[in-house]
Amino acid sequence: MKPILVLIGRPNVGKSTLFNRLTRSRDAIVADIPGLTRDRHYGHGRLGGKPHLVVDTGGFEPAVKDGILLEMAKQTLQAADESDVILFIVDGRQGLTSQDKIIAEQLRKIGRKIFLVVNKTEGMATSVVTAEFHALGLGEPCAISAVHGDNINDLMELVLLNFPEKQTGEKEDQHPKIAIVGRPNVGKSTLVNMLLGEERVIAFNEPGTTRDSIYINFERHDRHYTLIDTAGLRRRGKVLEVIEKFSVVRTLQAIEDANVVILVLDARNEISDQDAHIAGFIIETGCALVLVVNKWDGLDDYQRATIKREIFRKLAFLLSFTKLHYISALRGSGMERLLPSVDAAYAAAMIKLSTPRLTRVLLDAVEKQAPPRVGMSHPKLRYAHQGGSNPPLIIIHGNALNHVPETYRRYLENTFRIIFQLEGTPLKVEFKTSHNPYANKKPAPLSEAEARRAHRRRMYGRKKYGS
C-alpha cells in the first residue's frame, strides 16, 4: 500500500503548486486567487525515490460555520483522516498568522505525523524566515520554494524516510475510466457521491462548484473503476472568467482521457442545444457513452413526457446506440442499472474482432445490399479487419471504394453494430482502395526489334484486309 501525503494549509499558500511539483504534472489548476482548489485531488508522487500518493486540498478555514467553505473544510478533514503524513504548508512571506495557529491545533488532534513546510522562501535566509514558526510546536520547519523547486528533494527524503522502497513486479490494473459530464448544476458531483457511497466531492446548490477534474478510484462487485468528476460546460459566450476557461479545458481533456462518458441531463430544465454540442464532442472523441437524465423524481407525467419528447427530438443521433437512464442521484432511484450499462459500453468499446468473422459479416451484408454503382465505377468490397479500439475501427479493403456513398457506410455500421452487439460505443468504418500498380503509368518505349515486328504486323494486316 502506498503511503498517502496530504497537503494542508490556509488558502493561497502554494499547496497546488507543490502538488504539481511533487507529481511532476499540471493536474492542479494554479492561479494567484485564494480558494481556487475545492475538492481533494489525488496524484502519484514522483519525487523521493519511493512510491507514494499526494493529495491536494482546498484552503482550510476551520472557523467557518456554513457555505461552500464549510464543505471545503470537511473535504480537508476527510483527507487528513485517511493520510499517513500531513504536510502543513505555511507562507514564509506573510509569516505566522492566527489562522495557522488554529489549523496547527486542529491537526494535532488527528494524530498523524506532521511536517511543517514553509513555502515561498526563495531569496530569503532560512534561519530568519523559519524562526517564528517554531512557536507552532510542530518540529523543525522545512523551508522550500514550490515554484522554483528549492529544497523539495531534501523535504521528500525526510518525509519518506521510514516508508518501504518500491516493490518490483507491480502491474498497472487496466480498468474503465468514467467521466461524468454535463452542464453546470445538473447533479454531476451528487451522482459521483452516490456511486461512491460517501461525500467524496463537494455537491453544492450553486453552479460552478466543481472547478477541476477529480479522478477517484473505487471498486464495486470486485471490479475497479476510475470516476472523473468534471466542471460544468457552458456555452462559449458565457465563459468569461479565466478560471472557468481553465476548468472547461480540463473537462475536455477528461473526456478525451476517459473510456466511457456519462452525459448527465437535468430533467427540470429543457434539453438545450449545449447538451447536443457536448454529446457531439463526446462522439467525435470516440468515447463510449451512457445517457442519464437526473432529477427525475418529483416530476408529473406531463413533465416527463415533455422531457422525453425533447430528448428524442434533439438527441436522436445518440439513441441509436446509447443506453438511456432516468434517475435521481440525490435519492438513489434508478441507479441499479447504471454501472452495468457502463460495463457493457466499455466492453463494446474495447472488443476484439477477428478478421475472418468481420469479412464474413461484410460479404453477407454486400450480398443482401450491394453498394450502388457510380458512373463507370462499381465498388467491390473484398475483406475487413479491425484497426483499433475505443472506439472500434473497422477497415474495409476493396476496389473503387472512393465512390461508396455515406448512406452505404451507415448501412454497414448498423450491420456490424447489430451482429457484434456494439451497444454504447461509436463505431467507425473506413474504406481503403487497393493500389493499382499500372495507374498513371505510360508504357515503356519499344526497342528497335519490337518496333520492326510491330511494323511488319501492320503491313501484313493492310495487305490482308486492305488499308
C-alpha positions in Angstrom: 0.0 0.0 0.0 1.4 3.4 -1.0 1.7 6.0 1.8 -0.6 9.0 1.5 0.8 12.5 1.8 -1.8 15.2 2.3 -1.1 18.9 1.7 -3.0 21.1 4.1 -2.9 24.9 4.8 -4.9 28.1 4.6 -5.8 29.5 1.2 -3.2 30.6 -1.3 -0.1 29.3 0.5 1.0 27.2 -2.6 -0.5 23.8 -2.0 -1.5 23.2 -5.6 1.9 24.5 -6.9 3.6 22.0 -4.6 1.2 19.2 -5.7 2.2 19.8 -9.3 5.9 19.8 -8.3 5.6 16.5 -6.4 3.6 14.8 -9.1 5.6 16.3 -12.0 2.3 17.3 -13.6 0.0 20.2 -14.2 -3.1 18.4 -12.9 -4.0 21.1 -10.3 -5.2 24.5 -11.6 -2.8 27.2 -10.2 -3.6 30.9 -10.1 -3.0 33.7 -7.7 -6.6 33.5 -6.4 -7.4 32.3 -2.9 -9.9 29.3 -2.6 -9.3 28.1 -6.2 -9.0 24.4 -5.2 -12.1 23.0 -3.6 -12.2 19.2 -3.8 -9.4 16.9 -2.7 -7.2 15.9 -5.7 -5.1 12.7 -5.8 -1.9 12.2 -7.7 1.1 9.8 -7.9 4.2 11.2 -6.3 7.3 11.1 -8.5 9.9 12.6 -6.2 11.8 11.0 -3.3 12.5 7.6 -4.9 9.7 5.8 -3.1 6.1 5.2 -4.3 3.5 7.4 -2.6 0.3 9.3 -3.2 -0.1 13.1 -2.9 -3.4 14.7 -2.0 -4.1 18.4 -2.7 -6.8 20.0 -0.6 -8.7 23.3 -0.7 -7.8 26.2 1.5 -8.5 25.2 5.1 -10.6 27.6 7.1 -11.7 25.7 10.2 -13.6 28.6 11.8 -16.3 28.8 9.1 -19.8 27.6 10.0 -21.7 27.4 6.7 -21.5 27.8 2.9 -19.1 26.2 0.5 -16.1 27.0 2.7 -17.5 24.6 5.3 -17.8 21.9 2.6 -14.2 22.5 1.7 -13.1 22.2 5.3 -15.0 18.8 5.6 -13.1 17.6 2.5 -9.8 18.6 4.1 -10.5 16.9 7.3 -11.5 13.7 5.5 -8.2 13.8 3.6 -6.3 14.2 6.9 -8.1 11.2 8.4 -7.0 8.9 5.6 -3.5 10.2 5.4 -0.2 8.7 6.6 1.7 12.0 6.7 0.4 15.6 6.7 2.5 18.4 5.1 1.3 21.6 6.8 2.0 24.4 4.3 2.5 28.0 5.6 3.5 31.1 3.8 7.1 32.3 4.6 6.4 35.8 3.1 3.3 36.5 5.1 4.7 35.0 8.3 2.9 33.2 11.1 -0.8 34.1 11.3 -3.6 33.4 13.8 -5.2 31.1 11.3 -2.0 29.0 11.1 -2.2 28.5 14.9 -5.8 27.4 14.7 -5.0 24.9 11.9 -2.0 23.5 13.8 -4.2 22.9 16.8 -6.8 21.1 14.7 -4.1 18.9 13.0 -2.6 17.8 16.4 -5.9 16.2 17.3 -5.8 14.0 14.2 -2.8 12.1 15.5 -0.8 11.9 12.2 2.9 12.6 11.6 3.1 16.3 10.7 5.8 18.1 8.7 5.8 21.9 8.9 6.7 23.3 5.4 7.4 27.0 5.0 6.8 27.8 1.3 7.7 30.9 -0.8 11.2 31.3 0.8 13.2 31.8 -2.4 15.9 34.5 -1.9 15.4 34.6 1.9 17.7 33.4 4.8 16.3 30.1 6.0 17.1 30.7 9.7 15.3 34.0 9.6 12.2 33.0 7.7 11.5 29.9 9.7 12.3 31.3 13.2 8.7 32.4 14.1 7.2 29.1 13.0 8.9 27.2 15.9 6.1 28.7 18.0 3.6 26.1 16.4 5.4 23.3 18.2 5.5 21.0 15.2 9.2 20.4 15.0 11.8 21.8 12.7 10.3 23.8 9.9 11.4 22.9 6.3 11.9 26.0 4.1 11.1 25.4 0.4 10.0 27.1 -2.8 7.4 25.2 -4.6 7.6 27.5 -7.7 11.4 27.2 -8.1 11.8 23.7 -6.6 14.3 24.8 -3.8 14.8 22.1 -1.2 12.0 19.9 -2.5 14.1 16.8 -2.8 15.5 17.2 0.7 12.0 17.5 2.1 10.8 14.4 0.3 13.7 12.3 1.5 12.9 13.3 5.1 9.2 12.7 4.7 9.6 9.2 3.0 12.5 8.1 5.2 10.5 5.4 7.1 8.4 4.1 4.2 9.3 1.0 2.1 11.1 1.0 -1.2 9.3 0.4 -4.5 8.4 -3.2 -5.0 9.2 -4.8 -8.3 6.7 -6.7 -10.4 3.8 -4.4 -9.7 1.4 -4.2 -12.7 -1.0 -1.4 -13.5 -4.6 -2.5 -13.4 -6.5 -1.8 -16.6 -10.0 -0.7 -15.7 -12.6 1.7 -17.1 -12.2 5.5 -16.7 -15.6 7.0 -16.4 -16.1 10.8 -16.9 -19.2 12.4 -15.5 -20.0 15.3 -17.9 -22.8 17.9 -18.4 -23.8 21.5 -18.0 -23.4 23.3 -14.6 -25.6 22.3 -11.7 -27.1 19.1 -13.3 -26.0 16.9 -10.4 -22.7 15.5 -11.5 -21.0 15.7 -8.1 -24.1 14.3 -6.4 -24.0 11.4 -8.9 -20.3 10.7 -8.1 -21.0 10.7 -4.3 -24.0 8.3 -4.8 -21.9 5.9 -6.8 -19.1 6.0 -4.2 -21.4 5.9 -1.2 -19.7 8.8 0.5 -19.4 12.6 0.3 -16.2 12.4 -1.7 -16.6 15.6 -3.7 -18.4 18.9 -2.8 -22.0 18.9 -4.0 -23.5 22.4 -3.5 -26.6 24.1 -4.9 -24.5 26.6 -6.8 -23.4 26.4 -10.5 -19.6 26.2 -10.9 -18.9 24.4 -7.6 -16.5 21.9 -9.3 -13.5 23.7 -10.9 -11.1 20.9 -11.6 -11.4 17.3 -12.9 -11.2 15.0 -9.9 -10.0 11.4 -10.5 -11.4 8.9 -8.0 -10.6 5.2 -7.9 -13.2 2.8 -6.4 -14.3 -0.8 -6.5 -17.8 -2.3 -6.9 -18.6 -6.0 -7.1 -14.8 -6.9 -7.5 -14.5 -4.5 -10.5 -12.2 -1.5 -10.4 -13.2 1.9 -11.9 -11.9 5.4 -12.0 -14.5 8.1 -11.8 -13.8 11.6 -13.1 -15.9 14.4 -11.7 -15.7 17.4 -14.1 -16.6 21.1 -14.2 -19.8 22.0 -15.9 -19.7 23.1 -19.6 -21.5 26.3 -20.5 -21.8 27.9 -23.9 -18.6 29.5 -25.1 -20.1 33.0 -25.0 -21.0 32.6 -21.3 -17.5 31.5 -20.2 -16.0 34.8 -19.1 -13.7 34.1 -16.1 -10.2 32.9 -16.7 -10.5 30.2 -14.1 -13.7 28.8 -15.8 -11.9 28.7 -19.1 -9.2 26.5 -17.5 -11.9 24.4 -16.0 -13.5 23.9 -19.4 -10.2 22.8 -20.9 -9.7 20.3 -18.1 -13.2 18.9 -18.7 -12.5 18.4 -22.4 -9.2 16.7 -21.6 -11.0 14.4 -19.1 -13.4 13.4 -21.9 -10.5 12.5 -24.2 -8.8 10.6 -21.3 -12.0 8.6 -20.4 -13.1 5.3 -21.9 -16.8 5.9 -21.0 -18.6 9.2 -20.6 -21.8 9.5 -18.6 -23.6 12.6 -20.0 -25.9 14.0 -17.3 -29.0 16.0 -18.3 -31.3 18.0 -16.0 -34.9 16.8 -16.2 -36.1 20.0 -14.6 -34.7 22.2 -17.3 -35.3 21.9 -21.0 -32.8 19.9 -23.1 -30.7 22.7 -24.6 -28.5 23.0 -27.7 -25.5 22.9 -25.4 -26.4 19.4 -24.3 -26.3 18.4 -28.0 -23.0 20.2 -28.5 -21.5 18.3 -25.6 -22.8 15.0 -26.9 -21.4 15.8 -30.4 -17.9 16.4 -28.9 -18.1 13.1 -27.0 -18.9 11.3 -30.2 -16.1 13.0 -32.1 -13.6 11.9 -29.5 -14.8 8.3 -29.8 -15.7 7.7 -26.2 -18.4 5.2 -25.2 -21.4 6.9 -23.9 -24.2 6.4 -21.4 -27.0 9.0 -21.2 -28.5 9.9 -17.8 -31.5 12.1 -17.1 -31.1 13.3 -13.5 -33.7 14.9 -11.1 -36.4 12.6 -12.4 -38.2 12.4 -9.0 -41.0 14.8 -8.3 -42.0 15.3 -12.0 -45.6 14.7 -13.0 -46.5 12.6 -16.1 -46.8 15.6 -18.4 -43.4 16.9 -17.5 -41.8 13.5 -18.0 -43.5 13.1 -21.4 -42.3 16.6 -22.4 -38.7 15.8 -21.5 -38.8 12.5 -23.4 -40.0 14.3 -26.5 -37.2 16.8 -26.2 -34.6 14.1 -25.8 -35.9 12.2 -28.9 -36.0 15.4 -30.9 -32.6 16.9 -30.0 -30.5 13.8 -29.2 -31.9 11.3 -31.7 -28.4 10.8 -33.1 -27.4 9.2 -29.7 -30.4 7.0 -29.1 -29.5 4.5 -31.9 -26.6 3.1 -29.8 -26.7 4.5 -26.2 -28.5 3.4 -23.1 -30.8 6.0 -21.5 -31.4 6.0 -17.7 -33.9 8.2 -15.7 -32.5 8.6 -12.2 -32.4 10.7 -9.1 -28.8 11.0 -7.9 -29.9 12.6 -4.7 -32.3 9.9 -3.7 -30.6 7.0 -5.4 -33.5 5.9 -7.5 -32.9 4.3 -10.9 -29.2 3.8 -10.2 -29.1 0.0 -10.1 -28.7 -0.4 -13.9 -26.2 2.4 -14.4 -22.9 0.6 -13.8 -24.0 -2.5 -15.8 -24.6 -0.1 -18.7 -21.2 1.4 -18.2 -19.6 -2.1 -18.2 -21.5 -3.0 -21.4 -20.4 0.2 -23.1 -16.7 -0.4 -22.0 -16.8 -4.0 -23.2 -18.2 -2.9 -26.6 -15.6 -0.1 -26.9 -12.7 -2.5 -26.2 -13.9 -5.5 -28.1 -11.5 -7.6 -30.3 -12.9 -8.7 -33.6 -11.3 -11.3 -35.8 -10.6 -10.7 -39.5 -12.4 -13.9 -40.8 -15.6 -13.1 -38.8 -15.6 -9.4 -39.9 -15.1 -10.5 -43.5 -18.0 -13.0 -43.4 -20.3 -10.3 -42.0 -19.2 -7.9 -44.7 -19.8 -10.3 -47.5 -23.2 -11.2 -46.1 -24.1 -7.5 -46.0 -22.9 -7.0 -49.5 -24.9 -10.0 -50.7 -28.1 -8.5 -49.1 -27.5 -5.0 -50.4 -24.6 -4.3 -52.9 -23.1 -0.8 -53.0 -24.7 1.4 -55.7 -22.8 1.9 -59.0 -21.5 5.4 -59.6 -20.9 6.2 -63.3 -18.4 3.6 -64.7 -17.3 2.6 -61.2 -18.6 -0.4 -59.4 -17.2 -0.6 -55.8 -16.0 -4.1 -54.8 -15.7 -4.8 -51.1 -13.3 -7.7 -50.6 -12.4 -8.1 -46.9 -12.4 -6.3 -43.5 -10.2 -6.2 -40.4 -10.2 -4.3 -37.1 -8.0 -1.2 -37.0 -8.4 -0.1 -33.4 -10.4 0.1 -30.2 -12.3 2.7 -28.1 -14.0 3.3 -30.5 -13.9 0.1 -32.6 -12.5 0.9 -36.0 -13.3 -1.4 -38.9 -11.2 -1.0 -42.1 -12.7 -2.4 -45.4 -10.5 -3.1 -48.4 -11.5 -3.3 -52.0 -11.6 -1.6 -55.4 -13.2 1.8 -56.3 -14.2 2.4 -52.7 -13.8 6.2 -53.0 -17.3 6.2 -54.6 -19.1 4.4 -51.8 -21.8 6.8 -50.6 -22.3 7.8 -46.9 -25.7 6.1 -46.7 -24.0 2.7 -47.5 -21.3 3.4 -44.9 -24.1 3.9 -42.3 -25.7 0.7 -43.5 -22.5 -1.3 -42.9 -22.1 0.4 -39.5 -25.5 -0.6 -38.4 -25.0 -4.2 -39.7 -21.7 -4.5 -37.7 -23.3 -3.0 -34.6 -26.2 -5.4 -34.7 -24.2 -8.5 -35.4 -21.5 -7.8 -32.8 -23.9 -6.2 -30.3 -21.8 -3.0 -30.0 -24.1 -1.1 -27.7 -23.0 2.2 -26.1 -20.0 2.9 -28.3 -19.5 4.8 -31.5 -18.3 2.7 -34.4 -16.1 3.9 -37.3 -15.8 2.3 -40.7 -13.0 3.3 -43.1 -12.6 2.3 -46.7 -9.2 1.6 -48.3 -8.9 1.2 -52.0 -6.4 -1.2 -53.3 -3.5 0.4 -55.2 -3.4 -0.2 -59.0 0.3 -0.5 -59.9 -0.5 0.4 -63.5 -2.4 3.6 -62.7 -1.0 6.8 -64.3 1.9 4.8 -65.9 2.9 5.3 -69.5 4.0 2.2 -71.5 7.8 1.8 -71.9 9.1 2.8 -75.4 9.6 -0.1 -77.8 13.0 -1.4 -78.6 14.2 -1.3 -82.3 13.5 -5.0 -82.9 10.0 -4.7 -81.3 9.3 -1.6 -83.5 10.2 -3.6 -86.6 8.0 -6.5 -85.6 5.1 -4.1 -85.0 5.6 -2.5 -88.4 5.6 -5.9 -90.1 2.3 -6.8 -88.4 0.7 -3.6 -89.5 1.8 -4.0 -93.1 0.6 -7.7 -93.2 -2.8 -6.5 -91.9 -3.1 -3.9 -94.5 -2.3 -6.4 -97.3 -4.7 -8.9 -95.9 -7.7 -6.7 -95.0 -7.0 -3.6 -97.0 -5.9 -0.2 -95.9 
